[in-house]
């Protein structure tokens, strides 16, 4: 498949965009928020058999970081950037696929602009509301072995980590995502992608962006995008792993908020469904897009 890449002017910086495939447009919103889209490749490209698949690195992260300082990134700028990508694709409405944190952005956009969303796919979505996020963090703390918590704290307190060393960041991610996959051997497939090509400065910017976006969403009193999702009338799919680190009941809160949404729980699957259950994900998405 032919891959097209380029940049879109966005505020003080530029958004890196990667497009592959033909057919109806589907924009992918990556997780993090301190990551870029590379961890989704090459497996998610399989969806390009059914649509024009557009990935972009969110502002201040990956190849969209040049010229951006953390203060340039807000929830409002995230919404504007997504709208910019939609306009670049030349469509009045677009299908959205949000993975993990990207699911929060997809929910925000769909709740604000339901008429601009043709289809909504939330895959292994992060918790929606501040209340559900608190439940998730408590669950993660209780489920993580004490030795693992201590190792993560030691890494986070090291000078190299505080300086943004990408290799040390990967060591931290390896611990952070341990238990996030049903097949542990796949950890070696996904972790190296999380900081491929990153610099220490990029890591520090992304961390600061993550903190800002957290303050504007989960840690903002009463934050809850779920009521606005009742305005969404387009076909919707909430796809989640049975063994996801985000408890299934939190994903069910999202599915229940979207009128007519299909809720699909994949067995023997964790937080990276596109990697652990590629056939099932492709089948579900193709069915939704029709």
C-alpha positions as CSV (number, residue, x, y, z in Angstrom):
1,X,0.0,0.0,0.0
2,X,1.2,3.5,-0.9
3,X,2.0,5.6,2.2
4,X,1.8,9.4,2.0
5,X,3.3,11.6,4.7
6,X,3.5,15.3,5.3
7,X,2.9,18.2,7.7
8,X,-0.1,20.5,8.4
9,X,0.5,24.0,9.8
10,X,-1.2,24.0,13.3
11,X,-0.8,27.0,15.6
12,X,2.9,27.5,16.5
13,X,3.9,24.1,15.1
14,X,3.1,21.5,12.5
15,X,1.2,18.2,12.7
16,X,2.9,15.1,11.1
17,X,0.3,13.2,9.2
18,X,0.6,9.7,7.6
19,X,-2.1,8.5,5.2
20,X,-2.5,5.0,3.7
21,X,-5.2,3.2,1.8
22,X,-8.3,4.3,-0.1
23,X,-12.0,4.6,0.6
24,X,-13.9,6.4,3.4
25,X,-11.6,8.4,5.8
26,X,-10.8,7.1,9.2
27,X,-8.6,9.2,11.6
28,X,-6.6,7.3,14.2
29,X,-6.0,9.0,17.6
30,X,-3.0,7.5,19.4
31,X,-2.6,6.9,23.1
32,X,-0.3,8.3,25.7
33,X,-0.9,11.2,25.9
34,X,2.9,11.2,25.9
35,X,3.4,8.9,22.8
36,X,3.1,9.2,19.1
37,X,1.4,7.0,16.5
38,X,4.4,4.7,15.8
39,X,3.5,2.1,18.3
40,X,0.3,1.2,16.3
41,X,2.4,0.2,13.3
42,X,2.5,-2.0,11.3
43,X,-0.5,-4.0,12.6
44,X,-3.2,-1.3,12.4
45,X,-2.4,-0.6,8.8
46,X,-4.4,-3.7,8.0
47,X,-7.5,-1.4,8.3
48,X,-6.3,0.4,5.2
49,X,-7.9,-2.5,3.2
50,X,-11.2,-0.9,4.1
51,X,-10.6,2.8,4.3
52,X,-8.3,5.8,3.9
53,X,-6.4,5.5,7.2
54,X,-4.9,8.8,8.5
55,X,-2.6,8.8,11.5
56,X,-1.1,12.0,13.1
57,X,1.2,12.7,15.9
58,X,-0.6,14.9,18.4
59,X,0.7,18.4,19.0
60,X,3.9,18.5,21.0
61,X,4.6,14.8,20.5
62,X,6.7,12.7,18.1
63,X,7.2,14.4,14.8
64,X,4.7,17.1,15.7
65,X,6.9,18.5,18.5
66,X,9.1,21.0,16.6
67,X,8.3,24.6,17.6
68,X,5.8,23.5,20.3
69,X,6.1,24.2,24.0
70,X,3.8,22.4,26.5
71,X,1.8,25.6,27.1
72,X,0.8,25.5,23.4
73,X,-1.2,22.3,24.1
74,X,-4.7,22.3,25.6
75,X,-7.8,20.2,25.2
76,X,-9.1,22.9,23.0
77,X,-6.0,22.8,20.7
78,X,-6.4,19.0,20.6
79,X,-9.9,19.4,19.3
80,X,-8.8,22.1,16.8
81,X,-6.0,19.9,15.5
82,X,-8.3,16.9,14.9
83,X,-10.6,19.2,13.0
84,X,-7.7,20.4,10.9
85,X,-6.9,16.8,10.0
86,X,-10.5,16.2,9.1
87,X,-10.5,19.3,6.8
88,X,-7.2,18.1,5.3
89,X,-8.9,14.9,4.2
90,X,-11.6,17.0,2.5
91,X,-14.6,15.4,4.3
92,X,-17.5,17.0,6.2
93,X,-17.6,14.0,8.6
94,X,-15.0,11.4,9.4
95,X,-14.7,8.1,11.1
96,X,-12.6,8.2,14.3
97,X,-10.6,5.4,16.0
98,X,-9.2,6.3,19.4
99,X,-6.8,3.9,21.2
100,X,-6.3,4.3,24.9
101,X,-5.9,8.0,25.6
102,X,-6.9,8.6,22.0
103,X,-10.4,7.3,23.0
104,X,-10.8,10.3,25.4
105,X,-10.0,12.7,22.6
106,X,-12.4,10.9,20.2
107,X,-15.1,11.0,22.9
108,X,-14.6,14.7,23.4
109,X,-14.7,15.5,19.7
110,X,-17.8,13.3,19.1
111,X,-19.6,14.9,22.0
112,X,-18.8,18.4,20.8
113,X,-19.3,17.8,17.0
114,X,-21.5,14.7,16.5
115,X,-22.3,15.8,13.0
116,X,-18.7,15.7,12.0
117,X,-18.3,12.1,13.1
118,X,-19.5,9.4,10.6
119,X,-18.4,6.4,12.8
120,X,-16.9,6.2,16.2
121,X,-14.5,3.4,17.3
122,X,-13.1,3.3,20.8
123,X,-10.4,0.6,21.2
124,X,-9.0,-0.2,24.6
125,X,-10.2,3.2,25.6
126,X,-8.8,5.0,28.6
127,X,-11.4,5.8,31.3
128,X,-13.8,8.6,30.3
129,X,-14.6,10.5,33.4
130,X,-12.5,11.7,36.3
131,X,-14.4,9.3,38.6
132,X,-13.6,6.4,36.4
133,X,-10.0,7.5,36.0
134,X,-9.7,7.4,39.8
135,X,-11.1,3.9,39.9
136,X,-8.6,2.8,37.2
137,X,-5.6,4.3,39.0
138,X,-6.7,2.6,42.3
139,X,-7.1,-0.7,40.4
140,X,-3.6,-0.4,38.8
141,X,-2.0,0.4,42.2
142,X,-3.6,-2.6,43.9
143,X,-2.8,-5.0,41.0
144,X,0.8,-4.0,40.7
145,X,3.3,-6.2,42.7
146,X,5.2,-4.2,45.4
147,X,8.6,-5.1,43.8
148,X,7.4,-3.6,40.5
149,X,6.2,-0.4,42.2
150,X,9.5,0.0,43.9
151,X,11.4,-0.6,40.6
152,X,9.3,2.0,38.9
153,X,9.8,4.5,41.7
154,X,13.5,4.0,41.6
155,X,13.6,4.6,37.8
156,X,11.4,7.7,38.1
157,X,13.7,9.1,40.7
158,X,16.9,8.6,38.7
159,X,18.8,11.5,37.2
160,X,18.6,9.9,33.7
161,X,14.9,9.6,33.9
162,X,14.4,13.2,35.1
163,X,16.6,14.3,32.2
164,X,14.3,12.5,29.7
165,X,16.7,9.8,28.6
166,X,14.6,7.8,26.1
167,X,16.4,4.5,26.9
168,X,15.6,4.9,30.6
169,X,12.0,5.9,29.7
170,X,11.7,2.6,27.8
171,X,12.8,0.7,30.9
172,X,10.0,2.5,32.8
173,X,7.5,1.7,30.1
174,X,8.5,-2.0,30.2
175,X,7.5,-2.1,33.8
176,X,4.5,0.1,33.3
177,X,3.0,-2.1,30.6
178,X,3.9,-5.4,32.2
179,X,0.6,-7.1,32.6
180,X,-1.0,-5.0,29.9
181,X,-0.8,-7.8,27.3
182,X,-2.4,-11.3,27.5
183,X,0.6,-12.6,25.6
184,X,3.6,-11.2,27.6
185,X,6.1,-12.0,24.8
186,X,4.4,-9.2,22.8
187,X,5.8,-6.6,25.2
188,X,9.1,-6.8,23.3
189,X,7.2,-5.9,20.1
190,X,5.4,-2.8,21.4
191,X,7.8,-1.2,23.9
192,X,10.7,-0.3,21.5
193,X,8.2,1.5,19.3
194,X,7.1,3.8,22.1
195,X,10.3,6.0,21.9
196,X,11.6,5.2,18.4
197,X,13.4,8.3,17.2
198,X,12.7,10.3,20.3
199,X,15.1,12.8,21.9
200,X,15.4,13.6,25.6
201,X,13.9,17.1,24.9
202,X,11.0,15.4,23.1
203,X,10.4,13.1,26.1
204,X,10.4,16.0,28.5
205,X,8.0,18.0,26.4
206,X,5.6,15.0,26.0
207,X,5.6,14.5,29.8
208,X,4.7,18.1,30.4
209,X,1.9,17.9,27.8
210,X,0.6,14.8,29.5
211,X,0.5,16.6,32.8
212,X,-1.4,19.6,31.3
213,X,-4.0,17.4,29.5
214,X,-4.5,15.4,32.7
215,X,-5.2,18.6,34.6
216,X,-7.8,19.6,32.0
217,X,-9.5,16.2,31.9
218,X,-9.3,13.5,34.6
219,X,-8.0,15.8,37.4
220,X,-10.4,18.6,36.7
221,X,-13.3,18.5,39.2
222,X,-16.4,16.8,37.7
223,X,-14.8,16.1,34.4
224,X,-17.2,13.8,32.5
225,X,-17.6,13.6,28.7
226,X,-20.1,10.8,28.8
227,X,-23.4,12.8,29.0
228,X,-22.4,14.6,25.7
229,X,-22.0,11.2,24.0
230,X,-25.8,10.8,24.1
231,X,-25.8,13.3,21.2
232,X,-23.9,10.8,19.0
233,X,-26.1,9.1,16.4
234,X,-23.5,7.6,14.1
235,X,-22.6,3.9,14.3
236,X,-20.2,3.3,17.2
237,X,-18.1,0.4,18.4
238,X,-16.5,0.0,21.8
239,X,-13.9,-2.8,21.6
240,X,-12.1,-3.9,24.7
241,X,-9.8,-6.7,25.9
242,X,-11.1,-9.1,28.5
243,X,-7.8,-8.7,30.3
244,X,-7.3,-5.0,29.7
245,X,-5.6,-3.0,32.5
246,X,-8.6,-0.7,32.2
247,X,-11.4,-2.8,33.8
248,X,-14.1,-3.9,31.4
249,X,-16.8,-2.3,33.5
250,X,-15.3,1.2,32.8
251,X,-15.4,0.5,29.1
252,X,-19.0,-0.6,29.6
253,X,-19.8,2.9,31.0
254,X,-18.7,4.3,27.7
255,X,-20.6,1.9,25.6
256,X,-23.8,2.5,27.6
257,X,-23.5,6.3,27.1
258,X,-23.5,6.0,23.2
259,X,-27.0,5.3,21.8
260,X,-26.9,2.0,19.9
261,X,-23.2,1.3,20.4
262,X,-21.8,-2.2,19.8
263,X,-19.8,-3.4,22.8
264,X,-17.3,-6.1,21.9
265,X,-15.1,-7.7,24.6
266,X,-12.3,-9.8,23.1
267,X,-11.2,-12.9,25.1
268,X,-7.5,-13.6,25.6
269,X,-6.7,-9.9,24.9
270,X,-5.2,-7.1,26.9
271,X,-4.7,-3.3,26.2
272,X,-3.4,-3.6,22.7
273,X,-6.2,-5.3,20.8
274,X,-4.8,-4.5,17.3
275,X,-1.7,-6.4,18.3
276,X,-3.2,-9.4,20.1
277,X,-6.4,-9.8,18.2
278,X,-5.8,-8.3,14.7
279,X,-8.3,-10.5,12.9
280,X,-11.1,-9.7,15.3
281,X,-10.3,-6.0,15.3
282,X,-10.3,-5.9,11.4
283,X,-13.5,-7.8,11.3
284,X,-15.3,-5.6,13.8
285,X,-14.1,-2.4,12.1
286,X,-15.0,-3.5,8.6
287,X,-18.5,-4.5,9.8
288,X,-19.0,-1.1,11.4
289,X,-17.8,0.8,8.3
290,X,-20.0,-1.3,6.1
